[in-house]
């Protein structure tokens, strides 16, 4: 994804808590008290978009949804 800004969310029904996203994009993702990922913010810009896209590609459960932000 080459968008300058994007919206992100984690599909909690798909997340298995592997933590690959937190390793790939620690500024974007955190694991909650149950060990499942969530995005720190719903809107991203700059290098955070690139990091989130890499995490989305690396997620084995395809639980990360990254959409270009429309203005």
MISE-332382 format. One line per field, with one value per atom (N, C-alpha, C, O): residue number from 1; x, y, z. Coordinates in Angstrom, 1 decimal. Layout:
k	c(NUM,...)
xx	c(X,...)
yy	c(Y,...)
zz	c(Z,...)
END
This chain:
k	c(1,1,1,1,2,2,2,2,3,3,3,3,4,4,4,4,5,5,5,5,6,6,6,6,7,7,7,7,8,8,8,8,9,9,9,9,10,10,10,10,11,11,11,11,12,12,12,12,13,13,13,13,14,14,14,14,15,15,15,15,16,16,16,16,17,17,17,17,18,18,18,18,19,19,19,19,20,20,20,20,21,21,21,21,22,22,22,22,23,23,23,23,24,24,24,24,25,25,25,25,26,26,26,26,27,27,27,27,28,28,28,28,29,29,29,29,30,30,30,30,31,31,31,31,32,32,32,32,33,33,33,33,34,34,34,34,35,35,35,35,36,36,36,36,37,37,37,37,38,38,38,38,39,39,39,39,40,40,40,40,41,41,41,41,42,42,42,42,43,43,43,43,44,44,44,44,45,45,45,45,46,46,46,46,47,47,47,47,48,48,48,48,49,49,49,49,50,50,50,50,51,51,51,51,52,52,52,52,53,53,53,53,54,54,54,54,55,55,55,55,56,56,56,56,57,57,57,57,58,58,58,58,59,59,59,59,60,60,60,60,61,61,61,61,62,62,62,62,63,63,63,63,64,64,64,64,65,65,65,65,66,66,66,66,67,67,67,67,68,68,68,68,69,69,69,69,70,70,70,70,71,71,71,71)
xx	c(0.8,0.0,0.9,1.8,0.6,1.5,0.7,1.2,-0.4,-1.2,-0.4,0.3,-0.6,0.0,-0.7,-0.1,-2.0,-2.7,-3.7,-4.1,-4.0,-4.8,-5.6,-5.2,-6.6,-7.4,-7.0,-6.8,-6.9,-6.5,-7.4,-7.9,-7.6,-8.3,-7.9,-7.4,-8.1,-7.8,-9.1,-9.9,-9.3,-10.5,-10.2,-9.5,-10.8,-10.5,-11.1,-10.7,-12.0,-12.4,-11.4,-11.4,-10.4,-9.4,-8.0,-7.2,-7.8,-6.5,-6.3,-7.2,-5.1,-4.8,-3.7,-3.2,-3.3,-2.3,-0.9,-0.1,-0.5,0.9,1.9,3.0,1.5,2.3,3.3,4.1,3.1,4.0,3.8,4.7,2.6,2.3,3.0,3.5,3.1,3.7,5.2,5.9,5.8,7.2,7.5,8.5,6.6,6.8,6.5,7.3,5.5,5.1,4.7,3.6,5.7,5.4,4.8,4.2,5.0,4.4,2.9,2.1,2.5,1.1,0.2,-0.9,0.8,0.1,0.5,1.7,-0.4,-0.1,-0.9,-2.0,-0.5,-1.3,-2.0,-1.4,-3.3,-4.1,-3.8,-3.0,-4.5,-4.3,-4.6,-4.1,-5.4,-5.7,-4.7,-4.8,-3.8,-2.8,-3.2,-2.5,-4.3,-4.7,-4.3,-4.2,-4.1,-3.6,-4.7,-5.9,-4.3,-5.2,-4.3,-3.1,-4.9,-4.2,-4.2,-5.3,-3.1,-3.0,-3.9,-4.5,-4.1,-5.0,-5.6,-5.1,-6.8,-7.5,-7.0,-7.2,-6.2,-5.8,-4.2,-3.6,-3.6,-2.2,-1.7,-2.5,-0.5,0.1,1.6,2.2,2.2,3.7,4.2,3.6,5.3,6.0,5.1,5.3,4.2,3.3,2.5,2.1,2.1,1.3,2.1,1.6,3.4,4.2,4.4,4.4,4.7,4.9,3.6,3.7,2.5,1.2,1.0,0.4,1.3,1.1,2.0,1.6,3.3,4.2,3.6,3.7,3.0,2.4,1.2,1.0,0.4,-0.8,-0.3,-1.0,0.7,1.2,1.8,1.7,2.4,3.0,2.0,2.3,0.8,-0.2,-0.7,-1.3,-0.4,-0.8,-2.3,-2.8,-3.1,-4.5,-5.3,-6.5,-4.5,-5.1,-6.1,-7.2,-5.7,-6.6,-6.5,-7.3,-5.5,-5.3,-5.9,-5.6,-6.8,-7.5,-6.9,-7.1,-6.3,-5.7,-6.4,-6.3,-7.0,-7.7,-7.2,-7.0,-7.0,-6.6,-7.6,-8.8,-7.1,-8.0,-8.5,-7.7,-9.8,-10.3,-10.6,-11.0,-10.3,-10.5,-11.8,-12.1)
yy	c(-1.2,0.0,1.2,1.3,2.2,3.3,4.6,5.7,4.5,5.6,6.4,5.8,7.7,8.6,8.5,8.7,8.1,7.9,6.7,6.4,6.1,4.9,4.7,5.2,3.9,3.5,2.1,1.3,1.7,0.3,-0.2,0.5,-1.5,-2.2,-3.7,-4.2,-4.3,-5.7,-6.5,-6.1,-7.5,-8.3,-9.3,-10.3,-9.0,-9.8,-11.2,-12.1,-11.5,-12.9,-13.7,-14.9,-13.1,-13.8,-13.8,-14.7,-12.8,-12.7,-13.8,-14.2,-14.5,-15.6,-15.2,-16.0,-13.9,-13.5,-13.9,-14.0,-14.1,-14.5,-13.4,-13.7,-12.2,-11.0,-10.6,-9.8,-11.1,-10.8,-9.3,-8.6,-8.8,-7.4,-6.5,-5.4,-6.8,-6.0,-6.0,-5.0,-7.1,-7.1,-6.3,-5.7,-6.4,-5.7,-4.2,-3.4,-3.8,-2.4,-2.1,-1.9,-2.0,-1.8,-0.4,-0.3,0.6,1.9,1.8,2.7,0.8,0.7,-0.2,0.0,-1.4,-2.4,-2.7,-2.5,-3.2,-3.6,-4.9,-5.1,-5.8,-6.9,-6.5,-5.9,-6.9,-6.5,-7.6,-8.4,-7.4,-8.3,-9.8,-10.7,-10.0,-11.4,-11.9,-13.1,-11.1,-11.5,-11.3,-11.8,-10.5,-10.3,-8.9,-8.0,-8.7,-7.4,-6.4,-6.7,-5.2,-4.1,-2.9,-2.8,-2.1,-0.9,0.2,0.4,0.9,2.0,3.1,3.8,3.3,4.3,3.8,2.9,4.3,3.9,4.5,4.0,5.7,6.4,6.5,6.7,6.2,6.2,7.2,7.5,7.6,8.4,8.2,7.6,8.6,8.5,7.1,6.2,6.9,5.6,4.6,3.4,5.0,4.1,3.3,2.1,3.9,3.2,2.1,0.9,2.3,1.3,0.2,-1.0,0.5,-0.5,-1.4,-2.6,-0.7,-1.4,-2.4,-3.5,-1.9,-2.7,-4.0,-5.1,-3.8,-4.9,-5.9,-7.1,-5.4,-6.3,-7.0,-8.2,-6.3,-6.9,-8.1,-9.1,-7.9,-8.9,-10.1,-11.3,-9.8,-10.9,-11.6,-12.7,-11.1,-11.7,-13.1,-13.1,-14.2,-15.5,-15.7,-16.5,-14.9,-15.1,-14.0,-14.0,-13.1,-12.0,-11.2,-10.9,-10.9,-10.2,-8.7,-8.0,-8.2,-6.8,-6.2,-6.6,-5.2,-4.6,-3.2,-2.4,-2.9,-1.6,-1.0,-1.6,0.2,0.8,2.2,3.0,2.6,4.0,4.9,4.7,6.0,7.0,8.0,8.5,8.2,9.1,10.4,10.5,11.5,12.8,13.4,14.6)
zz	c(0.0,0.0,0.0,0.8,-0.9,-1.0,-0.6,-0.9,0.0,0.5,1.5,2.3,1.5,2.6,3.9,4.9,3.9,5.1,4.9,3.8,6.0,5.9,7.2,8.3,7.2,8.4,8.6,7.6,9.9,10.2,11.3,12.2,11.2,12.3,12.3,11.3,13.4,13.6,13.8,14.6,12.9,13.0,14.2,14.0,15.3,16.5,16.4,17.2,15.4,15.3,14.5,14.6,13.9,13.2,13.9,13.7,14.8,15.5,16.4,17.2,16.3,17.2,18.2,19.0,18.2,19.1,18.9,19.9,17.7,17.4,17.7,18.1,17.6,17.9,16.8,17.0,15.6,14.5,14.2,13.9,14.3,14.0,15.0,14.6,16.3,17.3,17.1,17.4,16.5,16.2,15.0,14.9,14.0,12.7,12.8,12.2,13.5,13.7,15.1,15.4,16.0,17.4,17.7,18.7,16.8,17.0,16.7,17.2,16.0,15.5,16.3,16.6,16.7,17.3,18.8,19.1,19.6,20.9,21.2,20.5,22.1,22.5,23.7,24.6,23.8,25.0,26.1,26.0,27.2,28.4,28.1,28.8,27.0,26.6,25.6,25.2,25.1,24.1,22.7,21.8,22.5,21.1,20.7,21.5,19.4,18.8,18.7,18.5,18.9,18.6,18.1,18.4,17.2,16.7,17.7,18.3,17.9,18.8,18.4,19.3,17.1,16.6,15.3,14.7,15.0,13.8,12.5,11.4,12.6,11.5,11.5,12.5,10.3,10.2,9.1,8.2,9.2,8.2,8.2,9.1,7.1,6.9,7.0,6.4,7.7,7.8,8.5,8.3,9.4,10.1,9.1,9.4,8.0,7.0,6.4,6.2,6.1,5.5,6.5,6.1,7.8,8.8,9.0,9.1,9.0,9.1,7.9,8.1,6.7,5.5,5.6,5.2,6.1,6.3,7.3,7.1,8.4,9.4,8.8,9.1,8.0,7.4,6.5,6.5,5.8,4.9,5.7,5.2,6.8,7.6,8.5,9.0,8.7,9.6,9.0,7.9,9.6,9.1,9.1,8.3,9.9,9.9,9.1,9.0,8.5,7.7,8.5,8.0,9.7,10.7,10.6,11.2,9.9,9.8,8.5,7.4,8.7,7.6,7.5,8.4,6.4,6.1,4.9,3.8,5.0,3.9,3.7,4.6,2.4,2.1,2.7,2.6,3.3,3.9,2.8,2.1,2.7,1.8,2.5,3.6,1.8,2.4,2.0,2.4)
END
